[in-house]
Amino acid sequence: MIPFNKPCAVGSEESAIRAAIENSKLSGNGPFTKKCTDWLEGRLQCKKALLTPSCTAALEMTAMLTETKDGDEVIMPSYTFVSTANAFVIRGGKIRFVDVTPDTMNIDPQQIEAAITDRTKSIVVVHYAGIACDMDAIMEIAHKYGLWVIEDAAQALLSTYKGKPLGTIGHFGTFSFHDTKNYTCGEGGALIINDPTALERAEIIQEKGTNRQQFKKGMVDKYTWRDIGSSFLLSELNAAYLHVQFQHANTINENRLQTWHHYKRELQPVENITIPHVPENCMHNAHMFYIKMKDVTERNQLMDYLNKHAIMTATHYVPLHSSHAGRKYGKFIGSDTNTTTESERLLRLPLYYGIGEEAVDYVVKTIHTYYQT
Ligand SMILES: *Cc1c(COP(=O)(O)O)cnc(C)c1O
């Protein structure tokens, strides 16, 4: 059986966790957290990175940092994970879903402007499959209307847009280290702060609303309750595991890219399926390889066929605007030309660190057999 995903492990995670135990520091913001945030700040060339318990938590922090209040409107694609929306809904935000473009499944910048009202506060973009949104167009609209831009870069660590790392272009970027992502620690995330005015407040929100970080730096003589906040720190045990993955990031990235290009090379010639499009000037991190079939029926048939041949595949998001909570807390603006139909055609193939060429060969051969090519 070829699984759809296997959480990444390179081998030395266990000794790193043991080292964290020996440090006698298991709570957040210890030496392993520092190693991880230093790595992120160096690699992404960003001002500040904070480790969080999840990407969901990092998104919740951005909703607090942008002071999202009752009735504020937040624009995002409907084709995304629930957390993208939920983080703002729990602050009282109203979600304004817009369509995606069929080539990348990313938010269509042309639909954003029509969704803007005097209640609009933020635009949340999702770099689907680790492939960049059209950030120039999005940032231009945001500047024109004075809106915050949050990049849900959960899938996009080490991807770039015009040479700039994803997560560093908007005011905030969020990453996920869930075990389905390229770099993992089980559950974990990061918040990237690109707007320097938000920095001090972000550290307070992360530390339960206290100025504990200023206290630790010797800037105040006791720490007190300053603001709203929550517990948004990652345990050192998780940070130790994550640090090992960062140390091996190039190896992991190259291995995934190899698999991705293997799929691309072998599946591009199959007439009945569409493979992902990578726009010019975008470098991606091989987070996902998906194919699209004619329609939902054909997609489900191929999925069953692969399953019968011991290959696990996965569909993806059910558009949020069609869900129970999505209808309650949000509204689709403009016409749903692509979101529903394109999401129903999509199937994700097995892709994980160390999958091996044989397994990938078997997957492509099985697809070729299905289409009798
Ligand atoms: C994985 C993912 C999330 C959630 O990440 P967690 O770390 O599990 O909270 C949010 N948004 C997108 C686009 C994701 O792919």
The ligand as an SDF file (V2000), in Angstrom:
LIG
                    3D

 15 15  0  0  0  0  0  0  0  0999 V2000
   -2.4670   23.0260    6.9380 C   0  0  0  0  0  0  0  0  0  0  0  0
   -3.1410   24.3320    6.6760 C   0  0  0  0  0  0  0  0  0  0  0  0
   -3.6350   25.1320    7.7180 C   0  0  0  0  0  0  0  0  0  0  0  0
   -3.6720   24.6800    9.1410 C   0  0  0  0  0  0  0  0  0  0  0  0
   -2.4430   24.3960    9.6830 O   0  0  0  0  0  0  0  0  0  0  0  0
   -2.3480   23.8500   11.1990 P   0  0  0  0  0  0  0  0  0  0  0  0
   -0.8910   23.9660   11.4970 O   0  0  0  0  0  0  0  0  0  0  0  0
   -2.8390   22.4450   11.1700 O   0  0  0  0  0  0  0  0  0  0  0  0
   -3.1790   24.7330   12.0440 O   0  0  0  0  0  0  0  0  0  0  0  0
   -4.1580   26.3650    7.4060 C   0  0  0  0  0  0  0  0  0  0  0  0
   -4.2240   26.7990    6.1450 N   0  0  0  0  0  0  0  0  0  0  0  0
   -3.8010   26.0570    5.1160 C   0  0  0  0  0  0  0  0  0  0  0  0
   -3.8850   26.6030    3.7250 C   0  0  0  0  0  0  0  0  0  0  0  0
   -3.2600   24.7860    5.3430 C   0  0  0  0  0  0  0  0  0  0  0  0
   -2.8410   24.0460    4.3050 O   0  0  0  0  0  0  0  0  0  0  0  0
  1  2  1  0
  2  3  1  0
  2 14  2  0
  3  4  1  0
  3 10  2  0
  4  5  1  0
  5  6  1  0
  6  7  2  0
  6  8  1  0
  6  9  1  0
 10 11  1  0
 11 12  2  0
 12 13  1  0
 12 14  1  0
 14 15  1  0
M  END
$$$$
